[in-house]
């Protein structure tokens, strides 16, 4: 999924700085690359995308989009959270990206 999404994002004109399959790798990649936006799968190979974002947001606020095949758990929902339900198409992704970068940061994830 990460490689397909990476190709789609590059086709849309975005640069992809990293693909991470685990919570720890996502946190490490965010520290190293300081991305302008993160697309985060809720379920990772090891750990949780939600927990990764909670750790990342403490270090450096960054706009993000959760991706999930199901409804987000209650602890992942907050005002301004942008989520895409899989499967999604390029138009839905583009709208989610625009929304994520337009939403002002409201602080740490609760």
N, C-alpha and C positions, 0 to 999 in steps of 0.2 A: 504494500500500500504506500509506503514512504517514497519509493522510487517513482511510482506512477504519479503521486501527488507532486513530487519534485518536478517532474517533466511538465505537468500541467501548469504549475506556478511559473516556471521558466518561460513557457509558451505565452503566459499572460504578462511577461515583462518583469517578473520579480527575480531576484537573486536568492538562491537557497544556500545558506551557510552551513547547515548541518542537518542530519537525520539521526535521530536517537531512538533506540528501541526499549530503553529502560529508564526508570525514574532518575537514577544517579547519572546516567549519560546525558539526559535532558538538562539536568541542573548544571552539569559540567560544561556542556555545549553553550548554554546561555551565559555562563560566566565568561567563557573564552571568547565568544563571538559577539556578545551584546547585540542581539537581533532587534530589529525595529518592530517585529511582529512574530508571534509564535502560533503555529497550528499544532494543537495538542490532542492526541488520541487519549480518551479517558482511560482505556485499558492498554497497558504496556506489557511487554514480555515479563519484566520484573518491576513491580511497583505500580504506581498509579500516576496517570497524567495530572490528575487533580492535585495529588500531593506534591508532584514536581512543581506545579505552578504556585502552590502555596509557599514552597521553599524559595522559588525564583523571585516572587513578588516581594518577599522580605528583603532580598538583596538589591533588586533593581526592578522597579515597575516597568512592565512591558505589555503592550496590547496583546491579547491572545484570543484564539478561537478554539473552543472545545469541539472535538469530533466524536460522535458516538453512534452506535447502532441502536441504542435504546435511549430512554429518557434519562436526563442527568439526575444523579442522586441529590437529595435536598441540600447537603452541605456544599455542593458545587454551584448552586444557584445563588446569585446575588444580583443586585441591580446593575445593569450594564453588561452582564455576562452574554457573550455571543456564542451560540452553539449551532453546529450543523449536524443534522441527522443523516447518517450514512444509509444508503448511497445518496450522493449529491452530484449536481452537475456543475460545469464551469460558471454558469451564470449565478447560481446560488453561492458558489465560493466567492465570486467577485463581489457580490452584495455583502456577504459576511465580512470580507476583508475591509470594505469601505466602512461598514458599521463599526467594526472593531477599532479602526484607527480614528474614527470620529467621536467615539465615546470617551469622555474625560475619565481619568483614573479617579476612582472613589476610595482609594486606600487598599489595605491588605484584604485578602480573601478571608471571609468569616467561615 
